[in-house]
Each structure stands twice: as C-alpha cells, then as structure tokens.
Amino acid sequence: MLGLRTTIYKVPDLLAAKAWYNKAFDTTPYFDEPFYVGYNIAGYELGLHPYEGQSVPVGENVFSYWGVEDVKSSCKKLVDIGATMFEEPMEVGDDIIVASVKDPWGNIIGLIYNPHFKLP
C-alpha cells in the first residue's frame, strides 16, 4: 500500500453537494462532470459521485482509495486472505484504475493506481 489517495462521497443531489463542498473547502472543483466532481484538497482527491434511487446502504456511501502500483494483484492478495470483490478493476480515464473489495466485516477498501498523483 502506498498511502491514502482519494475519498469519494456518494450523494443524491450532485449540484447541491457541489455547492456545499465548494463552501466547505473554499474551493471549486478541478473536474466537474455530471458523473463525477473532483476536488484537489492539499494534493489529495475529494470526489463526489452521484447515485440514483433511494439511498445507499451504510458502509457503501464513502469510499477511501489506497494507492497501489497494481490494482489487479492487490485485489487478488486481499481476496486471497478473505476479502470479497465489490467493484472489479476498471479504468476511469487518464490511465487511472480503481477497484474495491469488502473486508470480512463488510468494510469497503478502495484501491487506486493513479500515475498522476504526487504527494504534497
């Protein structure tokens, strides 16, 4: 593990959440699309991800992504020791790859390979 990289909050109203986070962090997003809003907070990623429907189950509304060099092999290691896949590895653009597993207690562990990430 290379350290914490990204935290994503799933929100039902992306526009309202964006307005609130703009005020909360006194900044504007560097990436602003209907499917994702991304902020650079002191070199770390704070993301807003919209969801549709009723509500997201507790434990599935916040994702923290841990940096890794190889998402697939890191997923395999965690599954081999008892985790279960939650979201299969996928490229989300700009050579960034994410995936997530649930630990044996149902907590989500996000994994991210982001070649553009630089520590502050």
Backbone as numpy.savetxt, mean C-alpha at the origin, in Angstrom:
# Nx Ny Nz CAx CAy CAz Cx Cy Cz
13.77 -7.88 4.53 12.93 -6.71 4.53 13.82 -5.47 4.53
13.41 -4.49 3.75 14.22 -3.28 3.59 13.70 -2.09 4.39
12.55 -2.23 5.05 11.98 -1.13 5.82 10.64 -0.71 5.27
9.92 0.08 6.03 8.60 0.55 5.65 8.70 1.49 4.46
7.79 1.35 3.50 7.80 2.20 2.32 6.50 2.97 2.13
5.36 2.28 2.28 4.08 2.85 1.87 2.98 2.44 2.84
2.10 3.37 3.16 0.86 3.04 3.86 -0.28 3.53 3.00
-1.27 2.65 2.81 -2.43 2.99 1.98 -3.68 2.86 2.82
-4.52 3.89 2.75 -5.82 3.87 3.40 -6.89 3.70 2.34
-7.77 2.73 2.54 -8.91 2.55 1.64 -10.03 3.46 2.13
-10.59 4.23 1.21 -11.59 5.24 1.57 -12.81 5.12 0.66
-14.02 5.38 1.20 -15.23 5.29 0.38 -15.46 6.51 -0.51
-14.91 7.66 -0.12 -15.10 8.90 -0.87 -13.72 9.52 -1.12
-13.17 9.24 -2.29 -11.80 9.67 -2.59 -11.66 11.19 -2.58
-12.63 11.91 -3.12 -12.53 13.38 -3.15 -12.53 13.96 -1.75
-13.42 13.49 -0.88 -13.47 13.99 0.49 -12.19 13.62 1.24
-11.73 12.39 1.04 -10.50 11.96 1.72 -9.31 12.78 1.25
-9.24 13.03 -0.05 -8.13 13.83 -0.59 -8.14 15.23 0.03
-9.30 15.85 0.12 -9.39 17.19 0.71 -8.93 17.17 2.17
-9.33 16.13 2.90 -8.96 16.03 4.30 -7.46 15.82 4.45
-6.89 14.92 3.68 -5.45 14.64 3.79 -4.61 15.82 3.28
-5.11 16.56 2.31 -4.41 17.78 1.89 -4.25 18.72 3.09
-5.32 18.87 3.87 -5.28 19.75 5.04 -4.45 19.12 6.17
-4.66 17.83 6.39 -3.98 17.16 7.50 -2.47 17.21 7.37
-1.96 17.05 6.15 -0.52 17.02 5.94 0.00 18.30 5.29
-0.92 19.26 5.09 -0.56 20.56 4.51 0.24 20.39 3.21
-0.32 19.56 2.33 0.34 19.29 1.06 -0.70 18.86 0.04
-0.26 18.68 -1.18 -1.12 18.17 -2.24 -0.47 16.90 -2.80
-1.27 16.05 -3.43 -0.72 14.80 -3.94 0.21 15.02 -5.13
1.19 14.16 -5.25 2.05 14.19 -6.44 1.45 13.31 -7.54
0.54 12.41 -7.15 -0.12 11.52 -8.10 -1.60 11.57 -7.77
-2.43 11.94 -8.75 -3.85 12.16 -8.47 -4.70 11.62 -9.60
-5.17 10.40 -9.43 -6.01 9.74 -10.43 -7.24 9.16 -9.73
-8.29 8.85 -10.48 -9.51 8.31 -9.86 -9.30 6.97 -9.15
-8.24 6.25 -9.49 -8.00 4.94 -8.89 -6.98 4.99 -7.76
-6.28 6.12 -7.57 -5.25 6.21 -6.54 -4.78 7.64 -6.40
-4.60 8.07 -5.16 -4.02 9.38 -4.87 -2.79 9.13 -4.01
-1.64 9.65 -4.45 -0.39 9.41 -3.74 0.25 10.69 -3.25
0.70 10.66 -2.01 1.40 11.78 -1.39 2.82 11.37 -1.06
3.74 12.29 -1.15 5.09 12.10 -0.66 5.17 12.81 0.68
5.25 12.04 1.75 5.33 12.60 3.09 6.73 12.31 3.63
7.57 13.31 3.56 8.96 13.19 4.04 9.68 12.00 3.43
9.40 11.75 2.15 10.07 10.67 1.44 9.35 9.34 1.48
8.23 9.26 2.20 7.45 8.03 2.29 6.10 8.22 1.59
5.54 7.11 1.15 4.29 7.14 0.39 3.08 7.01 1.31
2.16 7.95 1.20 0.84 7.83 1.80 -0.13 7.77 0.63
-0.86 6.67 0.53 -1.77 6.49 -0.59 -3.21 6.40 -0.16
-4.10 6.91 -0.99 -5.54 6.76 -0.80 -6.07 5.92 -1.94
-6.78 4.87 -1.58 -7.30 3.94 -2.58 -8.81 3.85 -2.40
-9.59 4.18 -3.43 -11.04 4.13 -3.27 -11.56 2.70 -3.27
-12.66 2.49 -2.57 -13.35 1.21 -2.65 -14.83 1.48 -2.84
-15.49 0.54 -3.45 -16.92 0.65 -3.69 -17.65 -0.33 -2.80
-18.91 -0.10 -2.60 -19.71 -1.02 -1.80 -19.87 -0.54 -0.38
-20.23 -1.45 0.48 -20.55 -1.12 1.86 -19.31 -0.66 2.61
-18.65 -1.55 3.28 -17.46 -1.18 4.03 -16.41 -2.26 3.84
-15.20 -1.89 4.14 -14.08 -2.81 4.06 -13.94 -3.47 5.44
-13.77 -4.79 5.48 -13.62 -5.45 6.79 -12.46 -4.87 7.58
-12.64 -4.80 8.90 -11.56 -4.32 9.76 -10.33 -5.16 9.49
-9.20 -4.51 9.40 -7.96 -5.21 9.09 -7.63 -5.19 7.62
-8.59 -4.83 6.78 -8.34 -4.76 5.34 -8.46 -3.33 4.81
-8.56 -2.35 5.72 -8.71 -0.97 5.29 -7.41 -0.19 5.32
-6.37 -0.72 5.95 -5.06 -0.07 6.00 -4.02 -1.07 5.55
-3.20 -0.66 4.60 -2.12 -1.50 4.11 -0.81 -0.78 4.35
0.13 -1.44 4.98 1.49 -0.93 5.07 2.35 -1.85 4.23
3.15 -1.27 3.38 3.99 -2.05 2.47 5.44 -1.98 2.93
6.03 -3.16 3.05 7.43 -3.29 3.42 8.26 -3.48 2.16
9.31 -2.73 2.04 10.17 -2.81 0.87 10.93 -4.13 0.81
10.97 -4.71 -0.37 11.74 -5.94 -0.61 12.39 -5.83 -1.98
13.40 -6.64 -2.20 14.07 -6.67 -3.50 13.32 -7.54 -4.50
12.61 -8.57 -4.01 11.93 -9.51 -4.89 10.59 -9.89 -4.25
9.50 -9.35 -4.79 8.18 -9.56 -4.21 7.77 -11.03 -4.25
7.98 -11.69 -5.39 7.56 -13.09 -5.50 8.27 -13.99 -4.50
9.58 -13.88 -4.39 10.29 -14.75 -3.46 9.97 -14.40 -2.01
9.72 -13.13 -1.73 9.35 -12.74 -0.37 7.97 -13.28 -0.01
7.03 -13.25 -0.96 5.71 -13.85 -0.74 5.85 -15.34 -0.46
6.64 -16.00 -1.27 6.83 -17.45 -1.12 7.36 -17.77 0.27
8.36 -17.02 0.72 8.93 -17.26 2.04 7.86 -17.13 3.12
7.06 -16.08 3.05 6.03 -15.87 4.07 4.94 -16.93 4.02
4.55 -17.33 2.81 3.55 -18.40 2.68 4.12 -19.72 3.20
5.39 -19.97 2.92 6.03 -21.20 3.39 6.04 -21.31 4.92
6.02 -20.17 5.62 6.04 -20.22 7.08 4.66 -19.96 7.69
3.61 -20.02 6.86 2.26 -19.99 7.43 1.34 -18.87 7.00
1.83 -17.93 6.22 0.95 -16.87 5.72 0.09 -17.41 4.58
-0.94 -16.67 4.22 -1.76 -17.00 3.06 -1.76 -15.80 2.12
-1.79 -16.07 0.83 -1.82 -14.98 -0.16 -3.11 -14.19 0.01
-2.99 -12.88 -0.06 -4.16 -12.00 -0.04 -4.32 -11.34 -1.40
-3.25 -10.75 -1.91 -3.24 -10.18 -3.26 -1.97 -10.66 -3.96
-2.15 -11.30 -5.08 -1.03 -11.82 -5.86 -0.13 -10.68 -6.35
1.15 -10.94 -6.58 2.05 -9.92 -7.09 1.53 -9.32 -8.40
1.61 -7.99 -8.49 1.20 -7.31 -9.72 1.99 -6.03 -9.87
2.28 -5.70 -11.13 2.93 -4.43 -11.41 1.85 -3.36 -11.43
2.08 -2.26 -10.74 1.10 -1.18 -10.66 1.53 0.05 -11.45
2.59 -0.11 -12.23 3.08 0.98 -13.07 4.46 1.42 -12.66
5.21 1.91 -13.62 6.53 2.49 -13.38 7.48 1.49 -12.71
7.34 0.19 -13.07 8.18 -0.89 -12.56 8.00 -1.19 -11.07
6.91 -0.70 -10.47 6.62 -0.96 -9.06 5.75 -2.21 -8.97
6.14 -3.14 -8.09 5.41 -4.40 -7.93 4.95 -4.50 -6.48
3.68 -4.85 -6.29 3.13 -5.01 -4.96 2.43 -6.36 -4.83
2.30 -6.81 -3.60 1.55 -8.02 -3.25 1.27 -7.94 -1.76
0.39 -8.80 -1.29 0.15 -8.85 0.15 -0.24 -10.26 0.57
0.08 -10.55 1.82 -0.26 -11.83 2.44 -0.95 -11.53 3.77
-1.64 -12.55 4.29 -2.17 -12.45 5.64 -1.34 -13.37 6.52
-0.94 -12.83 7.67 -0.22 -13.68 8.61 -1.19 -14.68 9.23
-0.71 -15.61 10.04 -1.60 -16.62 10.60 -2.74 -16.07 11.45
-2.67 -14.79 11.84 -3.70 -14.17 12.67 -4.60 -13.23 11.88
-4.42 -13.17 10.56 -5.28 -12.35 9.70 -4.79 -10.95 9.44
-3.61 -10.59 9.93 -3.05 -9.26 9.66 -2.47 -9.23 8.25
-2.66 -8.13 7.56 -2.15 -7.99 6.20 -0.73 -7.44 6.24
0.15 -8.10 5.51 1.52 -7.64 5.33 1.69 -7.34 3.85
1.86 -6.07 3.52 2.09 -5.68 2.13 3.58 -5.71 1.81
3.90 -6.11 0.60 5.28 -6.14 0.11 5.35 -5.29 -1.15
6.42 -4.52 -1.26 6.55 -3.64 -2.43 7.99 -3.62 -2.91
8.15 -3.71 -4.21 9.43 -3.43 -4.86 9.23 -2.12 -5.59
9.96 -1.10 -5.16 9.86 0.22 -5.77 11.27 0.70 -6.10
11.68 0.58 -7.36 13.04 0.97 -7.72 13.30 2.47 -7.61
12.26 3.25 -7.41 12.40 4.71 -7.35 12.50 5.24 -5.92
12.25 4.37 -4.93 12.24 4.80 -3.55 13.64 5.14 -3.08
13.78 6.29 -2.45 15.05 6.72 -1.85 14.77 7.16 -0.43
15.56 6.69 0.53 15.37 7.12 1.91 15.61 8.61 2.02
14.83 9.27 2.90 15.01 10.73 3.05 16.33 11.07 3.70
